[in-house]
Amino acid sequence: MNGVNIALGYALATYMGLAFYYVENPSAQWRGPLGIALIWPVLMVLVCFILPESPRYLLMKGRVDEAREVVFRLHAIKGDVDNEFAREEFYQMSKQAELDRTMDPGWLEMFRRPSYRKRTLMAMGFAFIGQSTGVLVLNNYGPTIYAALGYDTLYQLIFQCGWISVGIFTNLLGALVMDWTGRRPLLMIGVGGCCVSLILEAAMVSSFAAEATNKAGLEMGVAAAYLFIAVYGMGIDVAGVVFYSELFPNHLRAKGIALSIGTIALTDLVYLQVAATAFANIGWKFYLVFIIISGLGTFFVYFFLPETKNIPLEEMAKLFGDEVAVYAEDLHVDQRTHELIVDEHGVADGGQVHRVATEAGGPLRHPAELDTEKDGIAHAGTVEHVDSTAASKH
């Protein structure tokens, strides 16, 4: 929903721009939209008081009980007396956090360790490619582009409102299908679709903008811009932010996302600073910069970016050759004893698996099991037992 809300924010800004176009007071025309924009940061501050803290962050800070409370509150399933899903997920999260807390969280480690460097370059590379579609140039200079196509000020503002509004619905569409299609297909559709749209836009502007007599060609120029935001919203805007956050381990996730967002900001800064001069001096040829980079970027996504669909964050390390503490497939709750069972990953012997640990299930345990707690290892309010014997897979 991140992309949906960003698109909604941009849309509200354009709607206010169109609304205040009709205000006669020149000062109110710009003061009004800026004043209204102050409402949303205040709402964000208020929302922060009711949002739960990230359980992975809490685990990395050693606040285990708070993390457990958040996970069980958000992921408890009605009718599941064993809280199987929540217990399995929390156990995996807590074990991976224990491992990640032993790792070096420094900035240099992101580039020094090969697997971390690969993740960082993937994230920063796609962040650069995503903004090199020229999305903010089309957004900020949309009225200028529509003016070049021969439309007056009112139509420029109307087209801009419509352009942003398309992004709301395509972001929502992308969010709904992302876990079905996967991230890579949406990223490829986004980057490749933007490239095709820019080719059409450049062709229409170069062929018909100067004379402004071919109505169909001018309308096609507007349609190409709308097609651009549709594929950008459905692909890059939705899947990009999710992809950045999924790539990095717990101890480097904040830094990884910071580098990704920093790359986005710097890329946009450069393009927006030169856009006015570029449009004034080379006109439609400025689109060629975005066409070339987004065209090459499509191949980058296809050949270099991994698919992260249906992979828990705690298991993302396996894509890059790093250690995974516990695999979700090795966790299950014994319905007889109500214990969470952890099987040894990848070890099977004649239909048997080697049980490496159990986690006691709290109040649902049988009284006889309580006698074993003295031999267990206390872990975050539960009891973990190391077991080297073989047990049947349930």
Backbone torsions as a table, in degrees:
resi	resn	phi	psi	omega
1	MET	NA	-6.6	179.2
2	ASN	-57.6	-49.0	179.9
3	GLY	-64.3	-38.4	179.3
4	VAL	-60.4	-46.5	-177.6
5	ASN	-69.5	-35.2	175.5
6	ILE	-63.6	-45.6	178.6
7	ALA	-62.5	-38.7	178.1
8	LEU	-63.8	-39.9	177.7
9	GLY	-63.1	-45.3	176.7
10	TYR	-61.6	-39.6	-179.0
11	ALA	-63.6	-44.7	178.7
12	LEU	-60.7	-36.8	178.2
13	ALA	-64.2	-42.6	179.7
14	THR	-69.7	-35.5	178.0
15	TYR	-63.2	-40.5	178.2
16	MET	-67.0	-35.7	176.5
17	GLY	-61.0	-42.9	177.7
18	LEU	-68.2	-41.3	-178.6
19	ALA	-63.8	-44.4	-177.3
20	PHE	-79.5	-4.7	172.4
21	TYR	-63.0	-29.9	-177.9
22	TYR	-86.8	-5.0	177.5
23	VAL	-78.8	131.6	-174.6
24	GLU	-80.3	-28.6	-179.1
25	ASN	-72.1	115.5	-177.2
26	PRO	-59.6	-36.6	-179.6
27	SER	-67.4	-41.9	-179.3
28	ALA	-67.5	-25.4	-178.7
29	GLN	-61.8	-32.3	179.5
30	TRP	-107.4	-27.5	178.5
31	ARG	-70.5	-37.5	-178.9
32	GLY	-58.6	-56.4	178.9
33	PRO	-59.3	-38.3	179.5
34	LEU	-66.4	-39.2	178.7
35	GLY	-65.9	-42.3	178.6
36	ILE	-63.4	-34.2	-179.3
37	ALA	-63.9	-19.4	179.6
38	LEU	-72.0	-18.6	-177.8
39	ILE	-63.5	-42.1	-170.5
40	TRP	-70.4	-40.6	174.4
41	PRO	-60.2	-36.6	177.4
42	VAL	-63.6	-42.4	178.2
43	LEU	-63.3	-37.5	178.5
44	MET	-63.5	-40.4	177.8
45	VAL	-62.3	-42.5	-179.2
46	LEU	-66.7	-38.9	-179.9
47	VAL	-63.9	-32.2	-179.5
48	CYS	-58.4	-25.2	-178.9
49	PHE	-75.0	-19.8	-177.7
50	ILE	-110.7	-10.6	178.7
51	LEU	-74.5	136.7	176.1
52	PRO	-73.0	149.4	176.6
53	GLU	-72.8	151.7	178.0
54	SER	-63.3	126.2	179.9
55	PRO	-64.5	-30.8	178.3
56	ARG	-68.5	-38.0	175.4
57	TYR	-62.8	-44.3	-179.6
58	LEU	-62.4	-40.7	178.6
59	LEU	-65.0	-39.6	179.0
60	MET	-65.8	-23.7	177.9
61	LYS	-94.7	3.6	178.8
62	GLY	80.0	11.1	-179.3
63	ARG	-94.0	69.6	-169.2
64	VAL	-66.8	-45.9	-177.3
65	ASP	-62.0	-39.3	177.9
66	GLU	-65.3	-40.3	178.9
67	ALA	-63.3	-43.2	179.0
68	ARG	-60.5	-42.9	-179.3
69	GLU	-60.7	-42.1	179.9
70	VAL	-64.8	-47.3	-177.6
71	VAL	-62.8	-45.1	-177.9
72	PHE	-69.6	-31.4	178.6
73	ARG	-71.3	-38.9	-175.7
74	LEU	-84.1	-31.4	-169.6
75	HIS	-117.7	10.6	174.2
76	ALA	-69.8	138.6	-178.4
77	ILE	-108.7	128.7	-178.5
78	LYS	-60.2	131.5	179.5
79	GLY	90.6	-10.1	178.4
80	ASP	-92.6	93.3	-174.6
81	VAL	-67.4	-23.2	179.7
82	ASP	-88.3	-6.0	-175.2
83	ASN	49.8	44.7	-170.8
84	GLU	-59.4	-49.0	-177.0
85	PHE	-63.0	-47.7	-178.3
86	ALA	-64.4	-40.4	-179.5
87	ARG	-66.3	-43.0	179.3
88	GLU	-63.6	-44.6	-178.6
89	GLU	-65.8	-43.0	-179.2
90	PHE	-65.9	-39.0	179.7
91	TYR	-62.1	-46.2	179.6
92	GLN	-62.5	-43.3	179.3
93	MET	-62.5	-43.8	-176.0
94	SER	-67.9	-39.0	179.7
95	LYS	-68.2	-40.5	178.6
96	GLN	-67.9	-36.3	178.1
97	ALA	-64.0	-39.7	176.6
98	GLU	-58.2	-42.7	178.9
99	LEU	-67.5	-45.4	-176.3
100	ASP	-66.1	-27.8	179.9
101	ARG	-69.4	-15.7	177.2
102	THR	-88.7	-6.4	-176.3
103	MET	-88.9	157.8	177.3
104	ASP	-75.2	118.1	-178.2
105	PRO	-93.2	14.9	-173.8
106	GLY	-74.6	161.0	179.4
107	TRP	-63.5	-41.1	-178.1
108	LEU	-64.3	-32.1	-179.6
109	GLU	-62.3	-27.5	179.9
110	MET	-65.6	-23.2	-179.9
111	PHE	-112.1	-18.7	-177.4
112	ARG	-81.1	-41.4	-178.8
113	ARG	-83.7	126.3	-173.3
114	PRO	-55.1	-44.3	-177.9
115	SER	-66.7	-37.9	177.4
116	TYR	-70.8	-38.8	178.4
117	ARG	-61.0	-40.6	179.0
118	LYS	-61.6	-45.2	178.8
119	ARG	-62.1	-44.5	-177.5
120	THR	-63.0	-44.6	-179.7
121	LEU	-67.1	-35.4	175.7
122	MET	-61.8	-48.5	-177.4
123	ALA	-65.9	-48.9	-179.2
124	MET	-66.7	-36.6	178.9
125	GLY	-62.9	-45.7	179.6
126	PHE	-71.3	-33.2	176.4
127	ALA	-59.2	-42.4	177.8
128	PHE	-65.2	-44.8	-178.5
129	ILE	-64.3	-43.0	-178.4
130	GLY	-58.9	-39.8	179.9
131	GLN	-83.7	-18.0	177.4
132	SER	-80.1	4.4	166.4
133	THR	-74.4	-13.5	179.8
134	GLY	83.1	24.1	-173.8
135	VAL	-61.0	-42.6	-178.9
136	LEU	-76.5	-24.0	173.3
137	VAL	-65.6	-46.0	177.9
138	LEU	-65.3	-34.1	179.3
139	ASN	-70.8	-53.0	-175.0
140	ASN	-72.7	-31.2	-178.2
141	TYR	-108.2	18.9	178.3
142	GLY	-53.3	-51.9	177.9
143	PRO	-57.7	-36.2	177.5
144	THR	-64.8	-39.9	179.2
145	ILE	-66.2	-43.0	179.5
146	TYR	-68.0	-32.7	175.8
147	ALA	-64.9	-39.4	177.8
148	ALA	-63.9	-26.2	177.4
149	LEU	-85.4	0.8	172.7
150	GLY	98.6	13.2	-177.9
151	TYR	-96.4	146.7	-177.9
152	ASP	-79.3	179.7	-172.4
153	THR	-60.7	-44.0	-178.8
154	LEU	-61.3	-46.0	178.9
155	TYR	-65.7	-33.5	177.3
156	GLN	-60.2	-44.1	-179.7
157	LEU	-69.9	-38.7	178.8
158	ILE	-64.4	-46.3	178.8
159	PHE	-61.0	-37.5	-179.9
160	GLN	-66.3	-40.1	176.5
161	CYS	-62.1	-45.3	178.9
162	GLY	-63.9	-39.7	-178.3
163	TRP	-60.2	-49.5	179.7
164	ILE	-66.1	-37.8	-178.1
165	SER	-62.2	-35.4	176.8
166	VAL	-58.3	-39.0	-178.7
167	GLY	-61.6	-31.4	179.2
168	ILE	-61.4	-49.9	-174.5
169	PHE	-72.8	-36.3	179.0
170	THR	-73.9	-31.1	172.1
171	ASN	-62.8	-43.6	179.1
172	LEU	-63.3	-41.7	177.6
173	LEU	-61.0	-46.6	178.9
174	GLY	-60.8	-40.3	179.6
175	ALA	-64.0	-35.3	-178.1
176	LEU	-73.2	-31.4	-174.8
177	VAL	-103.1	-6.3	-171.5
178	MET	-60.5	-40.7	-179.2
179	ASP	-76.2	-9.0	176.5
180	TRP	-95.6	-46.5	-178.0
181	THR	-80.9	-29.3	-171.1
182	GLY	96.1	169.8	-177.4
183	ARG	-79.8	-45.4	-174.1
184	ARG	-59.0	-45.7	178.3
185	PRO	-58.0	-41.7	179.3
186	LEU	-67.5	-39.0	178.2
187	LEU	-64.4	-40.6	178.3
188	MET	-67.7	-42.3	176.9
189	ILE	-61.3	-41.5	-179.0
190	GLY	-63.4	-52.7	-176.6
191	VAL	-69.6	-47.0	179.8
192	GLY	-64.7	-40.5	178.7
193	GLY	-64.9	-38.6	176.8
194	CYS	-62.9	-39.8	179.2
195	CYS	-60.6	-47.5	179.2
196	VAL	-62.2	-43.1	-179.7
197	SER	-62.3	-40.3	179.8
198	LEU	-68.1	-34.6	175.9
199	ILE	-62.2	-45.1	177.8
200	LEU	-63.1	-43.6	-179.6
201	GLU	-61.4	-46.9	-179.9
202	ALA	-62.4	-39.7	179.8
203	ALA	-64.6	-42.0	-179.0
204	MET	-68.3	-43.3	-179.3
205	VAL	-65.9	-44.4	-178.2
206	SER	-67.6	-30.7	-174.6
207	SER	-90.3	-35.1	-168.4
208	PHE	-124.9	-11.2	-174.5
209	ALA	-67.8	-39.6	-174.8
210	ALA	-63.0	-48.4	-178.4
211	GLU	-81.5	-33.6	179.7
212	ALA	56.2	36.3	-179.1
213	THR	-110.4	-21.0	-178.9
214	ASN	-89.9	99.8	-175.0
215	LYS	-63.3	-41.7	-179.3
216	ALA	-63.5	-40.5	179.3
217	GLY	-65.4	-40.0	178.7
218	LEU	-66.5	-41.2	178.6
219	GLU	-65.9	-34.4	176.9
220	MET	-65.8	-33.4	175.9
221	GLY	-61.8	-41.7	177.0
222	VAL	-67.1	-42.5	-179.9
223	ALA	-62.1	-37.7	179.5
224	ALA	-63.9	-38.9	177.6
225	ALA	-64.9	-39.3	178.5
226	TYR	-68.5	-38.2	176.1
227	LEU	-62.7	-37.8	179.2
228	PHE	-58.4	-52.1	-176.1
229	ILE	-69.2	-26.7	177.8
230	ALA	-65.1	-49.7	-178.3
231	VAL	-74.6	-32.5	176.8
232	TYR	-64.0	-46.1	-178.7
233	GLY	-64.9	-42.5	-176.9
234	MET	-71.4	-28.4	-175.1
235	GLY	-108.1	-72.6	-172.2
236	ILE	-67.1	-46.7	-175.0
237	ASP	-64.3	-40.5	-177.1
238	VAL	-79.4	-55.3	-170.9
239	ALA	-80.0	-24.0	-175.6
240	GLY	-61.4	-52.9	-177.2
241	VAL	-64.6	-38.5	176.8
242	VAL	-62.3	-44.2	-178.7
243	PHE	-61.8	-44.2	179.6
244	TYR	-58.4	-44.9	-174.4
245	SER	-73.0	-27.4	-178.4
246	GLU	-79.3	-24.3	-172.8
247	LEU	-68.4	-34.2	-166.5
248	PHE	-98.4	149.1	175.4
249	PRO	-72.7	168.3	-175.3
250	ASN	-51.9	-46.9	-171.5
251	HIS	-76.2	-9.4	-179.8
252	LEU	-123.8	2.2	-173.0
253	ARG	-63.1	-44.7	-178.9
254	ALA	-62.5	-43.3	179.6
255	LYS	-67.1	-39.3	179.8
256	GLY	-63.6	-44.3	178.2
257	ILE	-67.5	-36.6	178.1
258	ALA	-61.4	-42.5	177.8
259	LEU	-65.5	-38.0	178.6
260	SER	-64.8	-48.8	-179.9
261	ILE	-66.7	-36.4	176.2
262	GLY	-62.2	-39.6	176.8
263	THR	-63.7	-42.1	177.4
264	ILE	-59.4	-47.1	-177.1
265	ALA	-64.3	-44.4	-179.2
266	LEU	-66.7	-40.2	178.7
267	THR	-62.9	-46.6	178.6
268	ASP	-62.6	-39.6	-179.7
269	LEU	-58.6	-45.3	-179.0
270	VAL	-64.3	-49.3	-176.9
271	TYR	-63.9	-41.6	-177.9
272	LEU	-70.7	-31.3	178.8
273	GLN	-68.6	-35.2	-175.8
274	VAL	-94.8	-10.9	-172.4
275	ALA	-59.2	-47.1	-177.5
276	ALA	-60.4	-44.9	179.3
277	THR	-66.2	-40.7	-178.7
278	ALA	-65.0	-46.1	179.4
279	PHE	-63.2	-36.1	-178.9
280	ALA	-70.7	-31.4	-173.0
281	ASN	-103.8	-38.2	-178.3
282	ILE	-118.5	-4.1	173.9
283	GLY	58.2	-128.8	-174.4
284	TRP	-63.1	-20.8	-179.2
285	LYS	-63.6	-19.4	176.4
286	PHE	-61.4	-29.3	177.6
287	TYR	-61.8	-26.3	-177.5
288	LEU	-61.6	-32.1	177.3
289	VAL	-59.2	-47.5	-178.4
290	PHE	-71.4	-36.5	179.8
291	ILE	-63.4	-45.4	-178.0
292	ILE	-66.1	-47.0	-177.0
293	ILE	-67.6	-42.3	-180.0
294	SER	-69.3	-32.5	175.8
295	GLY	-63.8	-47.8	176.3
296	LEU	-65.9	-34.3	-179.7
297	GLY	-63.6	-31.3	177.0
298	THR	-61.0	-42.0	177.5
299	PHE	-68.5	-34.9	177.3
300	PHE	-60.5	-45.3	179.6
301	VAL	-63.3	-43.4	-175.5
302	TYR	-66.6	-43.2	-171.8
303	PHE	-92.8	-23.0	-169.9
304	PHE	-118.5	-24.9	-175.8
305	LEU	-90.3	133.1	179.0
306	PRO	-82.1	160.3	173.1
307	GLU	-87.0	130.9	-178.2
308	THR	-112.3	7.1	-178.4
309	LYS	-62.3	136.5	174.1
310	ASN	62.8	20.1	175.3
311	ILE	-107.8	118.5	177.2
312	PRO	-57.7	149.1	178.9
313	LEU	-56.0	-34.0	-178.3
314	GLU	-70.8	-14.8	-179.3
315	GLU	-109.2	2.9	-178.9
316	MET	-62.7	-25.0	-178.2
317	ALA	-60.4	-27.6	-176.7
318	LYS	-65.4	-24.6	178.0
319	LEU	-68.1	-20.8	-174.3
320	PHE	-119.6	11.9	176.2
321	GLY	80.2	13.9	178.9
322	ASP	-93.9	169.1	-174.1
323	GLU	-78.1	137.5	173.1
324	VAL	-110.7	127.0	-175.9
325	ALA	-70.0	-49.7	-178.1
326	VAL	-143.3	136.5	175.7
327	TYR	-95.4	139.3	-178.1
328	ALA	-60.7	-33.7	-177.9
329	GLU	-67.2	-16.0	-179.2
330	ASP	-93.8	5.1	-178.0
331	LEU	-108.6	136.6	170.7
332	HIS	-160.3	160.2	178.8
333	VAL	-100.6	127.9	175.2
334	ASP	-72.9	115.6	-175.2
335	GLN	-69.0	-17.7	179.6
336	ARG	-83.7	-46.1	-176.5
337	THR	-99.6	-11.1	-178.6
338	HIS	64.7	22.2	176.8
339	GLU	-92.5	148.7	172.9
340	LEU	-84.1	119.9	-176.1
341	ILE	-101.1	134.9	177.5
342	VAL	-116.8	113.0	179.7
343	ASP	-92.4	153.1	179.0
344	GLU	-70.5	128.6	-173.0
345	HIS	-69.9	129.0	172.9
346	GLY	74.6	8.9	-179.1
347	VAL	-111.3	117.2	178.5
348	ALA	-138.2	145.6	-177.1
349	ASP	-146.3	99.2	177.5
350	GLY	60.8	42.7	179.8
351	GLY	83.8	-1.0	179.6
352	GLN	-103.7	152.6	172.6
353	VAL	-124.1	154.2	-178.5
354	HIS	-91.3	115.2	178.3
355	ARG	-76.4	125.1	-178.7
356	VAL	-104.3	-19.4	179.3
357	ALA	-164.9	156.4	169.5
358	THR	-131.7	152.6	175.9
359	GLU	-122.8	120.8	-175.6
360	ALA	-62.3	145.2	-171.5
361	GLY	-94.2	18.7	173.9
362	GLY	78.4	-135.1	-171.3
363	PRO	-66.0	-15.7	-177.4
364	LEU	-86.0	-1.1	-178.7
365	ARG	-73.3	154.2	177.0
366	HIS	-78.4	151.1	-178.1
367	PRO	-56.4	-36.4	-178.5
368	ALA	-61.1	-27.8	-177.2
369	GLU	-73.7	-22.3	-176.8
370	LEU	-66.1	-25.6	179.6
371	ASP	-67.3	-19.9	-177.6
372	THR	-85.0	-8.6	-174.2
373	GLU	-63.8	-30.3	-177.9
374	LYS	-64.5	-22.0	177.9
375	ASP	-95.4	-0.8	-177.3
376	GLY	-88.6	175.1	179.5
377	ILE	-111.6	118.0	-178.8
378	ALA	-63.9	130.5	-179.9
379	HIS	-144.2	103.1	171.9
380	ALA	55.2	44.6	176.5
381	GLY	84.6	2.5	176.4
382	THR	-125.5	178.7	179.6
383	VAL	-119.5	126.3	-179.1
384	GLU	-110.7	130.1	-179.0
385	HIS	-114.4	128.8	175.0
386	VAL	-85.6	128.9	-174.7
387	ASP	-134.5	118.9	-177.5
388	SER	-96.3	1.8	-178.8
389	THR	-83.8	161.6	178.2
390	ALA	-83.8	144.8	178.3
391	ALA	-136.1	150.9	-179.2
392	SER	-73.0	141.6	175.8
393	LYS	-73.1	136.0	-175.5
394	HIS	-80.7	NA	NA
